[in-house]
Structures are given as structure tokens and as C-alpha cells.
Amino acid sequence: MLQIKVCIGSSCHLKGSYDVIRSLQATIAHHGLQEQVELQAGFCLGQCTHGVVVQVGEQKILGVLPEQVEGLFAEYVLPEVASPGSSTH
């Protein structure tokens, strides 16, 4: 299962981390990947001055805005999960 962590520490919270989480939840559901992607909140991912931090596996993406989530998902998440139409059940 691919883990995605979104920082919800003070700095990221003020910069909209909960909006990013909501966008990620919607995108995961839209792609039907609830069984393959685990979304978590983290209190600090160590990049406080760079905006909302999202970690996909070991890759950290800095300064994420809600409107960037679909592109981020296509670039970092979809290549890591099973191809469309395959089943992991």
C-alpha cells in the first residue's frame, strides 16, 4: 500500500494543509484507489518554510496547493500503484 503523508504542523496548517487533505481524499476516491493508497496526517515533515508538504512514499513535495493535487497525483501516485483495470484484492 502506498502511503501519502500530509503535514498538519502549525506552518502547514496555516498554509492550507486541510484543504490539500480534502483534495487528496477526493482524488483517491475518484480514481478508486482507497484499497491501494493510505492517506495520513503528520505533525512535521521538516520543511516548514516551504508551504504544505506532501510525502508520497519517500518523496517529499513542497509547497502543495489544493489545485495542484490532481497533477501531483498523476505524477507521483498513479505510477506507483497498479495500472487501471488491474485488481489487488
Phi and psi in degrees as GROMACS dihedral restraints (atoms count N, CA, C in turn):
[ dihedral_restraints ]
;  ai    aj    ak    al  type     phi  dphi    fc
    3     4     5     6     1   -82.9    20    10
    4     5     6     7     1   128.9    20    10
    6     7     8     9     1   -99.2    20    10
    7     8     9    10     1   134.4    20    10
    9    10    11    12     1  -119.5    20    10
   10    11    12    13     1   125.8    20    10
   12    13    14    15     1  -114.1    20    10
   13    14    15    16     1   137.4    20    10
   15    16    17    18     1  -119.2    20    10
   16    17    18    19     1   128.1    20    10
   18    19    20    21     1   -69.0    20    10
   19    20    21    22     1   133.1    20    10
   21    22    23    24     1  -122.3    20    10
   22    23    24    25     1    20.4    20    10
   24    25    26    27     1   -62.7    20    10
   25    26    27    28     1   172.5    20    10
   27    28    29    30     1   -51.6    20    10
   28    29    30    31     1   -51.0    20    10
   30    31    32    33     1   -64.0    20    10
   31    32    33    34     1   -48.1    20    10
   33    34    35    36     1   -66.6    20    10
   34    35    36    37     1   -37.5    20    10
   36    37    38    39     1   -57.9    20    10
   37    38    39    40     1   -46.7    20    10
   39    40    41    42     1   -66.3    20    10
   40    41    42    43     1   -22.9    20    10
   42    43    44    45     1   -96.4    20    10
   43    44    45    46     1     7.3    20    10
   45    46    47    48     1   102.5    20    10
   46    47    48    49     1    28.6    20    10
   48    49    50    51     1   -60.9    20    10
   49    50    51    52     1   -33.4    20    10
   51    52    53    54     1   -70.1    20    10
   52    53    54    55     1   -30.5    20    10
   54    55    56    57     1   -67.7    20    10
   55    56    57    58     1   -37.7    20    10
   57    58    59    60     1   -64.7    20    10
   58    59    60    61     1   -42.1    20    10
   60    61    62    63     1   -60.8    20    10
   61    62    63    64     1   -45.9    20    10
   63    64    65    66     1   -61.1    20    10
   64    65    66    67     1   -40.6    20    10
   66    67    68    69     1   -65.3    20    10
   67    68    69    70     1   -40.7    20    10
   69    70    71    72     1   -65.2    20    10
   70    71    72    73     1   -41.4    20    10
   72    73    74    75     1   -58.9    20    10
   73    74    75    76     1   -45.4    20    10
   75    76    77    78     1   -65.2    20    10
   76    77    78    79     1   -39.6    20    10
   78    79    80    81     1   -69.9    20    10
   79    80    81    82     1   -41.0    20    10
   81    82    83    84     1   -59.9    20    10
   82    83    84    85     1   -45.6    20    10
   84    85    86    87     1   -65.2    20    10
   85    86    87    88     1   -42.7    20    10
   87    88    89    90     1   -57.0    20    10
   88    89    90    91     1   -38.9    20    10
   90    91    92    93     1   -88.4    20    10
   91    92    93    94     1    -2.3    20    10
   93    94    95    96     1    65.3    20    10
   94    95    96    97     1    36.1    20    10
   96    97    98    99     1  -108.1    20    10
   97    98    99   100     1    23.5    20    10
   99   100   101   102     1   -59.4    20    10
  100   101   102   103     1   -27.4    20    10
  102   103   104   105     1   -85.3    20    10
  103   104   105   106     1   -12.8    20    10
  105   106   107   108     1  -115.2    20    10
  106   107   108   109     1   -14.2    20    10
  108   109   110   111     1  -126.3    20    10
  109   110   111   112     1   128.7    20    10
  111   112   113   114     1  -109.5    20    10
  112   113   114   115     1   120.3    20    10
  114   115   116   117     1   -97.4    20    10
  115   116   117   118     1   126.7    20    10
  117   118   119   120     1  -129.6    20    10
  118   119   120   121     1   156.8    20    10
  120   121   122   123     1  -103.7    20    10
  121   122   123   124     1   143.5    20    10
  123   124   125   126     1  -129.0    20    10
  124   125   126   127     1   146.9    20    10
  126   127   128   129     1   -80.7    20    10
  127   128   129   130     1   -26.1    20    10
  129   130   131   132     1  -162.2    20    10
  130   131   132   133     1   126.2    20    10
  132   133   134   135     1  -107.2    20    10
  133   134   135   136     1    13.4    20    10
  135   136   137   138     1    78.6    20    10
  136   137   138   139     1    16.8    20    10
  138   139   140   141     1  -131.4    20    10
  139   140   141   142     1    48.3    20    10
  141   142   143   144     1   -59.0    20    10
  142   143   144   145     1   -27.8    20    10
  144   145   146   147     1   -87.5    20    10
  145   146   147   148     1    -1.1    20    10
  147   148   149   150     1  -105.1    20    10
  148   149   150   151     1    13.2    20    10
  150   151   152   153     1    86.7    20    10
  151   152   153   154     1  -169.5    20    10
  153   154   155   156     1   -62.9    20    10
  154   155   156   157     1   128.5    20    10
  156   157   158   159     1  -104.7    20    10
  157   158   159   160     1   130.4    20    10
  159   160   161   162     1  -120.1    20    10
  160   161   162   163     1   130.6    20    10
  162   163   164   165     1  -112.6    20    10
  163   164   165   166     1   121.7    20    10
  165   166   167   168     1  -110.6    20    10
  166   167   168   169     1   110.7    20    10
  168   169   170   171     1    62.1    20    10
  169   170   171   172     1  -119.2    20    10
  171   172   173   174     1  -101.5    20    10
  172   173   174   175     1    -5.5    20    10
  174   175   176   177     1   -85.4    20    10
  175   176   177   178     1   124.5    20    10
  177   178   179   180     1   -98.9    20    10
  178   179   180   181     1   131.3    20    10
  180   181   182   183     1  -112.8    20    10
  181   182   183   184     1   125.5    20    10
  183   184   185   186     1  -101.8    20    10
  184   185   186   187     1   149.7    20    10
  186   187   188   189     1    66.0    20    10
  187   188   189   190     1    39.3    20    10
  189   190   191   192     1   -78.3    20    10
  190   191   192   193     1   132.8    20    10
  192   193   194   195     1  -110.0    20    10
  193   194   195   196     1   153.6    20    10
  195   196   197   198     1   -54.5    20    10
  196   197   198   199     1   -37.7    20    10
  198   199   200   201     1   -72.4    20    10
  199   200   201   202     1    -7.6    20    10
  201   202   203   204     1   -96.0    20    10
  202   203   204   205     1    -5.8    20    10
  204   205   206   207     1   -61.5    20    10
  205   206   207   208     1   -43.9    20    10
  207   208   209   210     1   -61.8    20    10
  208   209   210   211     1   -42.7    20    10
  210   211   212   213     1   -66.4    20    10
  211   212   213   214     1   -42.5    20    10
  213   214   215   216     1   -59.7    20    10
  214   215   216   217     1   -43.1    20    10
  216   217   218   219     1   -61.8    20    10
  217   218   219   220     1   -45.4    20    10
  219   220   221   222     1   -64.1    20    10
  220   221   222   223     1   -37.5    20    10
  222   223   224   225     1   -80.3    20    10
  223   224   225   226     1   -41.5    20    10
  225   226   227   228     1  -107.0    20    10
  226   227   228   229     1   -29.2    20    10
  228   229   230   231     1   -97.2    20    10
  229   230   231   232     1   -53.9    20    10
  231   232   233   234     1   -55.2    20    10
  232   233   234   235     1   -39.9    20    10
  234   235   236   237     1   -64.4    20    10
  235   236   237   238     1   -20.4    20    10
  237   238   239   240     1   -89.9    20    10
  238   239   240   241     1   -15.7    20    10
  240   241   242   243     1  -105.7    20    10
  241   242   243   244     1   170.4    20    10
  243   244   245   246     1   -57.6    20    10
  244   245   246   247     1   149.1    20    10
  246   247   248   249     1   -65.9    20    10
  247   248   249   250     1   153.7    20    10
  249   250   251   252     1   -54.5    20    10
  250   251   252   253     1   138.3    20    10
  252   253   254   255     1    92.1    20    10
  253   254   255   256     1   -16.0    20    10
  255   256   257   258     1   -84.9    20    10
  256   257   258   259     1   160.3    20    10
  258   259   260   261     1  -124.4    20    10
  259   260   261   262     1   137.6    20    10
  261   262   263   264     1  -111.1    20    10
  262   263   264   265     1    11.6    20    10
